[in-house]
């Protein structure tokens, strides 16, 4: 899928997972320069940050890692605490314990400060309301609200861009295929809560969601299996 680049720079919130990597390659078609911004918030698997750095190095993207270690200390969750078992399904009365309170809020807020000081207005994030796993900070209403807040807070015009907001995992795989990077997404990204690159452990909620979408996409595109 070839598209003319029509903007200069953007900051991509980048974890090295399926969604953010798909967004990274999506943005490569549209911008002259990208800066990938990852966050160290005390996540259980440092391999996530290593994977993000490797992808950026391999595909020549400027990459920065920002320290948000306090977040992991303030918000008990199974992604930062070794003594908590990952919820396999979302409880009836709230999000699963993989939800990190304030994570996307803080990621985007710090990314906005980072971007403004470089004269950049576009922030790209891979959140999706279609496959949001019960996380309230992946909803479109939150992103739109935060966009207004950031503009007011810094008297600066930001655009928070969400290429996957209305796409489920099947549609995200389809987008990766159209971008010509499906094999990269399958083999080089880390989505697994247990820190295994590629197909992952196969049984954590993140792997299950990723595999379900891939299987559904491959049914419609058997030549890609």
Residue frames as a rotation matrix with the C-alpha (Angstrom) as fourth column:
UNK 1
0.583 0.813 0.000 0.00
0.813 -0.583 0.000 0.00
0.000 0.000 -1.000 0.00
UNK 2
-0.546 -0.817 0.185 1.77
0.828 -0.560 -0.029 3.12
0.127 0.137 0.982 -1.20
UNK 3
0.673 0.737 -0.070 0.68
0.738 -0.661 0.137 6.49
0.055 -0.144 -0.988 0.10
UNK 4
0.094 -0.636 0.766 2.25
0.354 -0.698 -0.623 9.89
0.931 0.330 0.159 -0.33
UNK 5
-0.256 -0.254 -0.933 3.84
0.964 -0.144 -0.225 11.35
-0.077 -0.956 0.282 2.77
UNK 6
0.147 0.392 0.908 2.23
0.511 -0.816 0.270 14.69
0.847 0.424 -0.320 3.50
UNK 7
0.959 0.106 0.261 3.44
-0.159 -0.559 0.814 15.58
0.232 -0.822 -0.519 7.00
UNK 8
0.230 -0.968 0.098 6.87
-0.653 -0.229 -0.722 16.12
0.722 0.102 -0.685 8.49
UNK 9
-0.768 -0.631 -0.114 7.10
-0.276 0.486 -0.829 14.52
0.578 -0.605 -0.547 11.92
UNK 10
0.480 0.869 0.125 5.14
-0.514 0.163 0.842 12.51
0.711 -0.468 0.524 14.45
UNK 11
-0.620 -0.544 0.566 5.74
-0.781 0.357 -0.513 10.84
0.077 -0.760 -0.646 17.79
UNK 12
0.149 0.620 -0.771 4.57
-0.385 0.754 0.532 7.23
0.911 0.218 0.351 18.05
UNK 13
0.185 -0.009 0.983 3.79
-0.958 0.221 0.183 5.72
-0.219 -0.975 0.032 21.45
UNK 14
0.279 -0.242 -0.929 5.72
-0.657 0.658 -0.368 2.50
0.701 0.713 0.024 20.98
UNK 15
0.488 -0.030 0.872 5.75
-0.765 0.467 0.444 -0.70
-0.420 -0.884 0.205 23.02
UNK 16
-0.651 -0.707 -0.276 7.09
-0.750 0.544 0.377 -3.08
-0.116 0.452 -0.884 20.38
UNK 17
-0.435 0.591 0.679 3.78
0.052 0.770 -0.636 -4.98
-0.899 -0.242 -0.365 20.38
UNK 18
-0.396 0.345 0.851 1.47
0.879 0.411 0.242 -5.85
-0.266 0.844 -0.466 17.50
UNK 19
0.594 0.801 0.074 -0.64
0.789 -0.561 -0.251 -2.71
-0.160 0.208 -0.965 17.62
UNK 20
0.627 -0.375 -0.683 2.03
-0.103 -0.909 0.404 -0.07
-0.772 -0.183 -0.609 18.13
UNK 21
-0.501 -0.838 0.218 4.31
0.105 0.191 0.976 -1.67
-0.859 0.511 -0.007 15.52
UNK 22
-0.118 0.560 0.820 1.48
0.983 0.184 0.016 -1.74
-0.142 0.808 -0.572 12.99
UNK 23
0.853 0.437 -0.284 0.92
0.427 -0.899 -0.102 1.96
-0.300 -0.034 -0.953 13.74
UNK 24
0.110 -0.903 -0.415 4.64
-0.065 -0.423 0.904 2.63
-0.992 -0.073 -0.105 13.33
UNK 25
-0.707 -0.385 0.593 4.67
0.498 0.323 0.805 1.20
-0.501 0.864 -0.037 9.82
UNK 26
0.322 0.877 0.357 1.34
0.944 -0.268 -0.194 2.90
-0.074 0.400 -0.914 9.03
UNK 27
0.766 -0.042 -0.641 2.95
0.142 -0.963 0.231 6.20
-0.627 -0.268 -0.732 10.00
UNK 28
-0.305 -0.948 0.092 6.04
0.260 0.010 0.966 5.52
-0.916 0.319 0.244 7.87
UNK 29
-0.295 0.287 0.912 3.79
0.955 0.133 0.267 5.89
-0.045 0.949 -0.313 4.82
UNK 30
0.595 0.752 0.284 2.64
0.740 -0.650 0.172 9.32
0.314 0.108 -0.943 5.96
UNK 31
0.937 -0.265 -0.228 5.52
-0.071 -0.783 0.618 11.14
-0.342 -0.563 -0.752 7.62
UNK 32
0.586 -0.804 -0.096 9.01
-0.360 -0.152 -0.921 12.18
0.726 0.574 -0.378 6.67
UNK 33
-0.589 -0.808 -0.031 10.30
-0.273 0.234 -0.933 11.41
0.761 -0.541 -0.358 10.15
UNK 34
0.631 0.743 -0.220 9.07
-0.048 0.321 0.946 9.44
0.774 -0.587 0.238 13.14
UNK 35
-0.564 -0.685 0.461 10.21
-0.635 0.003 -0.772 9.37
0.527 -0.729 -0.437 16.73
UNK 36
0.227 0.582 -0.781 9.20
0.162 0.768 0.620 6.26
0.961 -0.266 0.080 18.68
UNK 37
-0.366 -0.263 0.893 8.72
-0.762 -0.466 -0.449 6.82
0.534 -0.845 -0.030 22.40
UNK 38
0.079 0.312 -0.947 8.65
0.287 0.902 0.321 3.87
0.955 -0.297 -0.018 24.82
UNK 39
0.257 0.118 0.959 8.08
-0.777 -0.565 0.278 3.92
0.575 -0.817 -0.054 28.58
UNK 40
-0.514 -0.436 -0.739 9.78
0.209 0.772 -0.601 2.00
0.832 -0.463 -0.305 31.35
UNK 41
0.051 0.640 0.766 7.08
-0.753 -0.479 0.451 1.81
0.656 -0.600 0.458 34.02
UNK 42
-0.463 -0.329 0.823 8.46
-0.830 0.485 -0.273 -1.19
-0.310 -0.810 -0.498 35.87
UNK 43
0.515 0.711 -0.478 6.80
-0.839 0.534 -0.110 -3.70
0.177 0.458 0.871 33.57
UNK 44
0.732 -0.111 0.672 7.39
-0.302 0.831 0.467 -7.33
-0.610 -0.545 0.575 34.39
UNK 45
0.482 -0.521 0.704 9.32
0.752 0.658 -0.029 -8.04
-0.449 0.544 0.709 31.20
UNK 46
0.135 -0.548 -0.825 12.14
-0.221 -0.829 0.514 -5.70
-0.966 0.113 -0.233 30.22
UNK 47
-0.585 -0.332 0.740 12.21
0.545 0.515 0.662 -7.70
-0.601 0.790 -0.120 27.01
UNK 48
0.505 0.829 0.241 9.33
0.796 -0.339 -0.501 -5.45
-0.334 0.445 -0.831 25.88
UNK 49
0.741 -0.288 -0.607 11.67
-0.254 -0.956 0.143 -2.46
-0.622 0.049 -0.781 25.86
UNK 50
-0.369 -0.904 0.214 14.46
-0.168 0.292 0.942 -4.49
-0.914 0.312 -0.260 24.24
UNK 51
-0.191 0.401 0.896 12.04
0.855 0.516 -0.049 -5.60
-0.482 0.757 -0.442 21.51
UNK 52
0.835 0.526 -0.164 10.95
0.410 -0.792 -0.452 -2.00
-0.367 0.310 -0.877 20.87
UNK 53
0.351 -0.795 -0.495 14.57
-0.483 -0.607 0.631 -0.87
-0.802 0.018 -0.597 20.65
UNK 54
-0.494 -0.549 0.674 15.46
0.225 0.669 0.709 -3.71
-0.840 0.502 -0.207 18.28
UNK 55
0.263 0.677 0.687 12.59
0.897 0.090 -0.432 -2.91
-0.355 0.730 -0.584 15.91
UNK 56
0.912 0.078 -0.402 13.53
0.004 -0.983 -0.181 0.77
-0.409 0.164 -0.898 15.81
UNK 57
-0.019 -0.993 -0.116 17.18
-0.423 -0.097 0.901 -0.05
-0.906 0.066 -0.418 15.21
UNK 58
-0.400 -0.123 0.908 16.31
0.535 0.773 0.340 -2.51
-0.744 0.622 -0.243 12.46
UNK 59
0.192 0.601 0.776 14.01
0.981 -0.142 -0.133 -0.11
0.030 0.787 -0.617 10.61
UNK 60
-0.645 -0.686 0.337 15.96
0.697 -0.709 -0.108 3.09
0.313 0.165 0.935 11.26
UNK 61
0.428 0.800 0.421 13.51
0.348 -0.575 0.740 4.89
0.834 -0.170 -0.524 13.55
UNK 62
-0.544 -0.574 0.612 14.70
-0.315 -0.536 -0.783 7.31
0.778 -0.619 0.111 16.23
UNK 63
0.317 0.634 -0.706 13.84
0.376 0.599 0.707 5.78
0.871 -0.490 -0.048 19.59
UNK 64
-0.518 -0.405 0.753 13.67
-0.542 -0.526 -0.655 7.11
0.662 -0.748 0.053 23.14
UNK 65
-0.058 0.469 -0.881 12.81
0.638 0.697 0.329 5.35
0.768 -0.543 -0.340 26.40
UNK 66
-0.194 0.096 0.976 11.27
-0.503 -0.864 -0.015 7.47
0.842 -0.494 0.216 29.15
UNK 67
-0.844 -0.202 -0.496 11.39
0.296 0.597 -0.746 6.48
0.447 -0.776 -0.445 32.82
UNK 68
-0.099 0.852 0.513 7.95
-0.694 -0.429 0.578 6.24
0.713 -0.299 0.634 34.45
UNK 69
-0.650 -0.295 -0.700 8.92
0.131 0.864 -0.486 3.80
0.748 -0.408 -0.523 37.17
UNK 70
-0.913 0.319 0.255 6.72
-0.362 -0.342 -0.867 5.51
-0.190 -0.884 0.428 39.74
UNK 71
-0.122 0.925 -0.361 3.62
-0.946 0.002 0.325 4.43
0.301 0.381 0.874 37.82
UNK 72
-0.075 0.045 -0.996 4.33
-0.117 0.992 0.054 0.76
0.990 0.120 -0.069 38.44
UNK 73
-0.891 -0.301 -0.339 4.73
0.300 0.170 -0.939 1.45
0.340 -0.938 -0.061 42.16
UNK 74
-0.795 0.599 0.098 1.51
-0.561 -0.664 -0.495 3.45
-0.232 -0.449 0.863 42.48
UNK 75
0.164 0.913 -0.373 -0.80
-0.986 0.151 -0.064 1.20
-0.002 0.379 0.926 40.47
UNK 76
-0.471 -0.341 0.814 -0.71
-0.463 0.881 0.102 -2.46
-0.751 -0.328 -0.572 41.60
UNK 77
0.596 0.615 -0.517 -1.28
-0.772 0.258 -0.581 -4.70
-0.224 0.745 0.628 38.58
UNK 78
0.719 -0.250 0.649 -0.17
0.118 0.964 0.240 -8.04
-0.685 -0.096 0.722 37.22
UNK 79
0.829 -0.450 0.333 2.05
0.359 -0.030 -0.933 -6.47
0.430 0.892 0.137 34.56
UNK 80
0.233 -0.774 0.589 4.37
-0.515 -0.612 -0.601 -4.94
0.825 -0.163 -0.541 37.16
UNK 81
0.070 -0.157 0.985 4.06
-0.982 0.160 0.095 -7.30
-0.173 -0.974 -0.143 40.12
UNK 82
-0.607 -0.428 -0.669 5.53
-0.573 0.819 -0.004 -10.79
0.550 0.381 -0.743 40.07
UNK 83
-0.969 0.195 0.149 3.24
-0.002 0.598 -0.801 -11.92
-0.245 -0.777 -0.580 42.91
UNK 84
-0.094 0.978 -0.189 0.02
-0.568 -0.208 -0.796 -11.27
-0.817 0.032 0.575 40.97
UNK 85
-0.574 0.008 0.819 -1.40
0.510 0.786 0.350 -13.82
-0.641 0.618 -0.455 38.56
UNK 86
-0.935 0.193 -0.296 -2.68
-0.347 -0.659 0.667 -12.39
-0.066 0.727 0.683 35.28
UNK 87
-0.104 0.975 0.196 -6.49
-0.389 0.142 -0.910 -12.40
-0.915 -0.171 0.365 35.05
UNK 88
-0.804 -0.157 0.573 -7.54
0.381 0.604 0.700 -14.73
-0.456 0.781 -0.426 32.26
UNK 89
-0.169 0.789 0.591 -10.86
0.812 -0.228 0.537 -12.92
0.558 0.571 -0.602 31.81
UNK 90
-0.697 -0.018 0.717 -12.15
-0.198 -0.956 -0.217 -9.51
0.689 -0.294 0.663 32.82
UNK 91
-0.827 0.444 -0.345 -14.08
0.509 0.331 -0.795 -9.52
-0.239 -0.833 -0.499 36.13
UNK 92
-0.042 0.926 0.376 -17.72
0.944 -0.086 0.317 -8.46
0.326 0.369 -0.871 36.07
UNK 93
0.743 0.426 -0.516 -17.16
0.630 -0.705 0.326 -5.38
-0.225 -0.567 -0.792 38.22
UNK 94
0.642 -0.526 -0.557 -14.22
-0.403 -0.850 0.338 -3.76
-0.652 0.007 -0.758 36.44
UNK 95
0.558 -0.503 -0.660 -11.21
-0.728 0.086 -0.681 -4.14
0.399 0.860 -0.318 34.17
UNK 96
0.786 -0.345 -0.512 -8.78
0.399 0.917 -0.005 -7.09
0.471 -0.201 0.859 34.47
UNK 97
0.809 -0.485 -0.332 -5.75
0.189 -0.319 0.928 -6.80
-0.557 -0.814 -0.166 36.73
UNK 98
-0.099 -0.813 0.574 -3.57
0.972 0.046 0.232 -6.22
-0.215 0.580 0.786 33.66
UNK 99
0.585 0.352 0.730 -5.02
0.520 -0.854 -0.005 -2.70
0.622 0.382 -0.683 33.54
UNK 100
-0.432 -0.765 -0.478 -2.46
0.900 -0.336 -0.276 -0.14
0.051 -0.550 0.834 34.71
UNK 101
0.541 0.728 -0.421 -4.31
0.764 -0.635 -0.117 2.87
-0.353 -0.259 -0.899 36.12
UNK 102
0.711 -0.133 -0.690 -3.48
-0.119 -0.991 0.069 6.04
-0.693 0.033 -0.720 34.22
UNK 103
-0.062 -0.869 0.490 -1.03
0.523 0.390 0.758 4.39
-0.850 0.303 0.431 31.83
UNK 104
-0.071 0.041 0.997 -2.30
0.987 -0.140 0.076 5.77
0.142 0.989 -0.031 28.52
UNK 105
0.919 0.394 0.023 -3.14
0.379 -0.897 0.229 9.09
0.111 -0.202 -0.973 30.17
UNK 106
0.587 -0.758 -0.283 0.43
-0.083 -0.405 0.911 9.49
-0.805 -0.511 -0.300 31.39
UNK 107
-0.149 -0.646 0.748 2.03
0.759 0.410 0.505 8.07
-0.634 0.643 0.430 28.25
UNK 108
0.233 0.331 0.914 0.22
0.909 -0.408 -0.084 10.56
0.345 0.851 -0.396 26.05
UNK 109
0.985 0.131 -0.115 0.75
0.168 -0.890 0.425 13.47
-0.046 -0.438 -0.898 28.45
UNK 110
0.294 -0.949 -0.110 4.50
0.053 -0.099 0.994 12.90
-0.954 -0.298 0.021 28.66
UNK 111
-0.198 -0.315 0.928 4.63
0.911 0.290 0.293 12.27
-0.362 0.903 0.230 24.91
UNK 112
0.696 0.532 0.482 2.90
0.669 -0.724 -0.168 15.63
0.260 0.439 -0.860 24.37
UNK 113
0.814 -0.482 -0.325 5.52
-0.144 -0.709 0.690 17.47
-0.563 -0.515 -0.646 26.44
UNK 114
-0.107 -0.872 0.478 8.25
0.373 0.410 0.832 15.62
-0.922 0.267 0.282 24.53
UNK 115
0.010 0.190 0.982 6.63
0.997 0.079 -0.025 16.46
-0.083 0.979 -0.189 21.18
UNK 116
0.914 0.406 0.016 5.92
0.406 -0.912 -0.061 20.12
-0.010 0.063 -0.998 21.89
UNK 117
0.551 -0.769 -0.324 9.55
-0.199 -0.498 0.844 20.76
-0.811 -0.401 -0.427 22.77
UNK 118
-0.534 -0.687 0.494 10.47
0.374 0.331 0.866 19.42
-0.758 0.647 0.080 19.35
UNK 119
-0.583 0.362 -0.727 7.80
-0.643 -0.752 0.142 21.37
-0.496 0.551 0.671 17.49
UNK 120
-0.921 0.273 -0.277 5.76
0.032 0.763 0.645 18.23
0.387 0.586 -0.712 16.76
UNK 121
-0.477 0.819 0.318 1.96
-0.878 -0.428 -0.214 18.17
-0.039 -0.382 0.923 16.99
UNK 122
0.345 0.668 -0.659 0.96
-0.714 0.642 0.278 14.64
0.609 0.375 0.699 15.92
UNK 123
-0.516 -0.386 0.764 0.89
-0.796 0.545 -0.263 11.86
-0.315 -0.744 -0.589 18.53
UNK 124
0.019 0.474 -0.880 0.11
-0.724 0.614 0.315 8.35
0.690 0.631 0.355 17.29
UNK 125
-0.579 -0.140 0.804 -1.12
-0.733 0.522 -0.437 5.58
-0.358 -0.841 -0.404 19.58
UNK 126
-0.790 0.151 -0.594 -2.39
-0.314 0.733 0.604 2.06
0.526 0.664 -0.532 18.90
UNK 127
-0.768 0.560 0.310 -5.37
-0.217 0.228 -0.949 2.05
-0.602 -0.796 -0.054 21.27
UNK 128
-0.790 0.553 -0.265 -8.56
-0.136 0.263 0.955 0.39
0.598 0.790 -0.133 20.07
UNK 129
-0.418 0.746 0.519 -12.10
-0.871 -0.166 -0.463 0.58
-0.259 -0.645 0.719 21.38
UNK 130
0.394 0.583 -0.711 -12.98
-0.782 0.619 0.073 -2.52
0.482 0.527 0.700 19.36
UNK 131
0.464 -0.330 -0.822 -10.42
0.373 0.914 -0.156 -4.70
0.803 -0.235 0.547 21.19
UNK 132
0.078 -0.454 0.888 -9.84
-0.509 -0.784 -0.356 -2.73
0.857 -0.424 -0.292 24.37
UNK 133
-0.345 -0.301 -0.889 -9.95
0.379 0.822 -0.425 -5.66
0.859 -0.484 -0.169 26.84
UNK 134
0.530 0.665 -0.526 -12.02
0.762 -0.101 0.640 -3.61
0.372 -0.740 -0.560 29.27
UNK 135
-0.452 -0.762 -0.464 -9.39
0.868 -0.496 -0.031 -0.87
-0.207 -0.416 0.885 29.57
UNK 136
0.542 0.780 -0.314 -11.21
0.681 -0.626 -0.380 2.48
-0.493 -0.008 -0.870 29.97
UNK 137
0.235 -0.502 -0.832 -8.24
-0.236 -0.860 0.452 4.50
-0.943 0.090 -0.321 28.68
UNK 138
-0.803 -0.407 0.436 -8.47
0.310 0.340 0.888 2.84
-0.509 0.848 -0.147 25.26
UNK 139
0.112 0.961 0.251 -11.88
0.859 0.033 -0.512 4.35
-0.500 0.273 -0.822 24.52
UNK 140
-0.238 -0.137 0.961 -12.42
0.823 -0.554 0.125 6.99
0.516 0.821 0.245 21.86
UNK 141
0.748 0.587 0.310 -14.17
0.327 -0.732 0.598 9.31
0.577 -0.346 -0.739 24.32
UNK 142
0.685 -0.576 -0.446 -11.09
0.464 -0.128 0.877 9.32
-0.562 -0.807 0.180 26.55
UNK 143
-0.274 -0.843 0.464 -8.71
0.921 -0.090 0.380 10.05
-0.279 0.531 0.800 23.67
UNK 144
0.028 0.366 0.930 -10.86
0.649 -0.715 0.262 12.94
0.760 0.596 -0.258 22.43
UNK 145
0.935 0.341 -0.098 -11.17
0.277 -0.529 0.802 14.34
0.222 -0.777 -0.589 25.94
UNK 146
0.399 -0.864 -0.306 -7.43
0.609 0.000 0.793 14.13
-0.686 -0.503 0.526 26.58
UNK 147
-0.238 -0.461 0.855 -6.69
0.952 -0.285 0.112 15.74
0.192 0.841 0.506 23.23
UNK 148
0.504 0.498 0.706 -8.73
0.330 -0.866 0.375 18.79
0.798 0.043 -0.601 24.26
UNK 149
0.953 -0.128 -0.273 -7.11
0.248 -0.187 0.951 18.83
-0.173 -0.974 -0.147 27.71
UNK 150
0.091 -0.992 0.089 -3.57
0.862 0.124 0.492 18.70
-0.499 0.032 0.866 26.35
UNK 151
-0.105 -0.067 0.992 -4.29
0.784 -0.619 0.041 21.51
0.611 0.783 0.118 23.90
UNK 152
0.752 0.466 0.466 -5.61
0.084 -0.769 0.634 23.67
0.653 -0.438 -0.617 26.72
UNK 153
0.851 -0.409 -0.329 -2.93
0.424 0.167 0.890 22.67
-0.310 -0.897 0.315 29.20
UNK 154
-0.103 -0.995 0.016 -0.04
0.722 -0.063 0.689 23.64
-0.685 0.083 0.724 26.94
UNK 155
0.467 0.358 -0.809 -1.72
-0.214 -0.842 -0.496 26.19
-0.858 0.404 -0.316 24.68
UNK 156
-0.624 -0.689 -0.368 -0.55
-0.645 0.188 0.741 24.12
-0.441 0.700 -0.562 21.73
UNK 157
0.401 0.839 -0.368 -2.39
-0.904 0.296 -0.308 22.19
-0.150 0.456 0.877 19.03
UNK 158
-0.722 -0.535 0.438 -1.94
-0.475 0.844 0.249 18.44
-0.503 -0.029 -0.864 19.32
UNK 159
0.249 0.755 -0.607 -3.58
-0.915 0.389 0.107 15.78
0.317 0.528 0.788 17.20
UNK 160
-0.433 -0.291 0.853 -3.84
-0.575 0.818 -0.012 12.38
-0.695 -0.496 -0.522 18.89
UNK 161
-0.034 0.314 -0.949 -4.15
-0.965 0.236 0.113 9.95
0.260 0.919 0.295 15.99
UNK 162
-0.257 0.071 0.964 -5.56
-0.562 0.801 -0.209 6.45
-0.786 -0.595 -0.166 16.54
UNK 163
-0.526 -0.003 -0.851 -5.29
-0.837 0.183 0.516 4.35
0.154 0.983 -0.099 13.35
UNK 164
-0.833 0.129 -0.538 -6.71
0.089 0.991 0.099 1.25
0.546 0.034 -0.837 15.08
UNK 165
-0.803 0.466 0.371 -9.51
-0.563 -0.391 -0.728 2.81
-0.194 -0.794 0.576 17.14
UNK 166
0.206 0.978 0.042 -12.33
-0.859 0.201 -0.470 1.09
-0.468 0.061 0.881 15.24
UNK 167
0.094 -0.255 -0.962 -10.41
-0.696 0.674 -0.247 -2.01
0.712 0.693 -0.114 14.14
UNK 168
0.855 0.083 0.512 -10.52
-0.432 0.661 0.614 -5.39
-0.287 -0.746 0.601 15.86
UNK 169
0.029 -0.945 0.325 -7.52
-0.384 0.289 0.877 -7.73
-0.923 -0.150 -0.355 15.79
UNK 170
0.195 0.084 0.977 -8.59
0.746 0.635 -0.203 -9.35
-0.637 0.768 0.062 12.51
UNK 171
0.915 0.214 0.341 -8.72
0.389 -0.686 -0.615 -5.93
0.102 0.696 -0.711 10.86
UNK 172
0.653 -0.752 -0.087 -5.39
-0.570 -0.565 0.597 -4.97
-0.498 -0.340 -0.798 12.42
UNK 173
-0.098 -0.649 0.754 -3.78
0.213 0.727 0.653 -8.05
-0.972 0.225 0.067 10.86
UNK 174
0.498 0.356 0.791 -5.37
0.832 0.061 -0.552 -7.10
-0.245 0.933 -0.265 7.53
UNK 175
0.979 -0.174 -0.108 -3.88
-0.188 -0.972 -0.143 -3.61
-0.080 0.160 -0.984 7.81
UNK 176
0.216 -0.955 0.203 -0.42
-0.439 0.091 0.894 -5.06
-0.872 -0.283 -0.399 8.51
UNK 177
-0.004 -0.160 0.987 -0.78
0.661 0.740 0.122 -7.25
-0.750 0.653 0.103 5.43
UNK 178
0.819 0.354 0.452 -1.77
0.574 -0.521 -0.632 -4.28
0.011 0.777 -0.629 3.25
UNK 179
0.815 -0.568 -0.116 1.25
-0.510 -0.798 0.321 -2.41
-0.275 -0.202 -0.940 4.57
UNK 180
0.599 -0.581 -0.551 3.45
-0.264 0.507 -0.821 -5.32
0.756 0.637 0.151 3.56
UNK 181
-0.381 -0.779 0.498 4.69
-0.723 -0.085 -0.686 -5.95
0.577 -0.621 -0.531 7.11
UNK 182
0.662 0.745 0.085 2.60
-0.633 0.495 0.595 -8.89
0.401 -0.448 0.800 8.27
UNK 183
0.543 -0.520 -0.659 5.60
0.423 0.848 -0.321 -11.20
0.725 -0.105 0.680 8.64
UNK 184
-0.540 -0.719 0.437 7.42
0.001 -0.520 -0.854 -8.55
0.841 -0.461 0.281 10.67
UNK 185
-0.049 0.619 0.784 4.43
-0.905 -0.359 0.227 -8.21
0.422 -0.698 0.578 12.99
UNK 186
0.825 0.435 -0.360 4.13
-0.303 0.879 0.369 -11.99
0.477 -0.196 0.857 13.37
UNK 187
0.526 -0.692 -0.495 7.79
0.586 0.716 -0.378 -12.69
0.616 -0.091 0.782 14.07
UNK 188
-0.413 -0.884 0.221 9.33
0.530 -0.430 -0.731 -9.58
0.741 -0.185 0.646 15.61
UNK 189
-0.166 0.412 0.896 6.74
-0.543 -0.797 0.266 -8.03
0.823 -0.442 0.356 17.94
UNK 190
-0.862 -0.121 -0.493 6.05
0.332 0.599 -0.728 -8.82
0.383 -0.791 -0.476 21.59
UNK 191
-0.159 0.902 0.401 2.44
-0.514 -0.422 0.747 -8.87
0.843 -0.088 0.531 22.73
UNK 192
0.174 0.235 -0.956 2.65
0.371 0.884 0.284 -11.76
0.912 -0.404 0.067 25.20
UNK 193
0.732 0.155 0.663 2.18
-0.510 -0.520 0.685 -10.99
0.451 -0.840 -0.301 28.91
UNK 194
0.878 -0.437 0.195 4.77
0.168 0.663 0.730 -13.70
-0.448 -0.608 0.656 29.58
UNK 195
0.396 -0.779 -0.487 7.43
-0.548 -0.626 0.555 -11.96
-0.737 0.047 -0.674 27.50
UNK 196
-0.203 -0.437 0.876 7.70
0.438 0.760 0.480 -14.32
-0.876 0.482 0.037 24.52
UNK 197
-0.455 -0.065 -0.888 8.28
-0.585 -0.730 0.354 -12.68
-0.671 0.681 0.294 21.13
UNK 198
-0.882 0.140 -0.449 6.23
-0.367 0.392 0.843 -13.68
0.294 0.909 -0.295 18.08
UNK 199
-0.173 0.879 -0.444 3.42
-0.022 0.447 0.894 -16.15
0.985 0.165 -0.058 18.70
UNK 200
-0.150 0.079 0.986 3.98
-0.880 -0.465 -0.097 -15.82
0.450 -0.882 0.139 22.44
UNK 201
-0.793 -0.163 0.587 3.01
-0.519 0.684 -0.512 -18.29
-0.318 -0.711 -0.627 25.14
UNK 202
-0.787 0.513 -0.342 -0.30
-0.062 0.485 0.872 -19.06
0.613 0.708 -0.350 23.44
UNK 203
-0.228 0.754 -0.616 -2.47
0.802 0.505 0.321 -18.94
0.553 -0.421 -0.719 26.55
UNK 204
-0.685 0.039 -0.728 -2.33
0.507 -0.692 -0.514 -15.50
-0.523 -0.721 0.454 28.21
UNK 205
0.327 0.930 -0.167 -5.19
0.495 -0.319 -0.809 -13.09
-0.805 0.182 -0.564 27.32
UNK 206
0.190 -0.307 -0.933 -2.99
-0.607 -0.783 0.134 -10.99
-0.772 0.541 -0.335 25.03
UNK 207
-0.845 -0.535 0.003 -1.83
-0.359 0.571 0.738 -14.05
-0.397 0.623 -0.675 23.07
UNK 208
-0.454 0.756 0.472 -5.36
0.644 0.644 -0.412 -15.42
-0.615 0.117 -0.780 22.85
UNK 209
0.482 0.651 -0.587 -6.70
0.100 -0.706 -0.701 -12.14
-0.871 0.279 -0.405 21.44
UNK 210
-0.145 -0.658 -0.739 -3.83
-0.780 -0.384 0.494 -11.85
-0.609 0.648 -0.457 18.98
UNK 211
-0.918 -0.244 0.313 -4.20
-0.058 0.863 0.502 -15.47
-0.393 0.443 -0.806 17.79
UNK 212
-0.082 0.969 0.235 -7.98
0.585 0.237 -0.775 -15.21
-0.807 0.074 -0.586 17.45
UNK 213
0.507 0.252 -0.824 -7.61
-0.348 -0.815 -0.463 -12.20
-0.788 0.522 -0.326 15.17
UNK 214
-0.474 -0.766 -0.434 -4.86
-0.763 0.111 0.636 -13.86
-0.439 0.633 -0.638 13.14
UNK 215
-0.777 0.226 0.588 -6.85
0.303 0.952 0.034 -17.07
-0.552 0.204 -0.808 12.69
UNK 216
0.299 0.950 -0.092 -9.90
0.421 -0.218 -0.880 -15.09
-0.856 0.224 -0.465 11.58
UNK 217
0.315 -0.245 -0.917 -7.84
-0.688 -0.725 -0.042 -13.11
-0.654 0.644 -0.397 9.08
UNK 218
-0.728 -0.685 -0.027 -6.12
-0.530 0.537 0.656 -16.20
-0.435 0.492 -0.754 7.68
UNK 219
-0.305 0.714 0.630 -9.52
0.478 0.687 -0.547 -17.79
-0.824 0.134 -0.551 7.03
UNK 220
0.750 0.602 -0.273 -10.22
0.122 -0.532 -0.838 -14.95
-0.650 0.596 -0.472 4.62
UNK 221
0.569 -0.652 -0.501 -6.68
-0.818 -0.391 -0.422 -14.97
0.079 0.650 -0.756 3.19
UNK 222
0.934 -0.103 0.343 -5.60
-0.017 0.945 0.328 -18.62
-0.358 -0.312 0.880 3.03
UNK 223
0.682 -0.712 0.168 -2.53
0.359 0.126 -0.925 -17.78
0.637 0.691 0.341 0.96
UNK 224
0.231 -0.579 0.782 -1.06
-0.633 -0.700 -0.331 -16.02
0.739 -0.418 -0.528 3.99
UNK 225
0.942 0.215 0.257 -1.15
-0.334 0.539 0.773 -19.06
0.028 -0.814 0.579 6.32
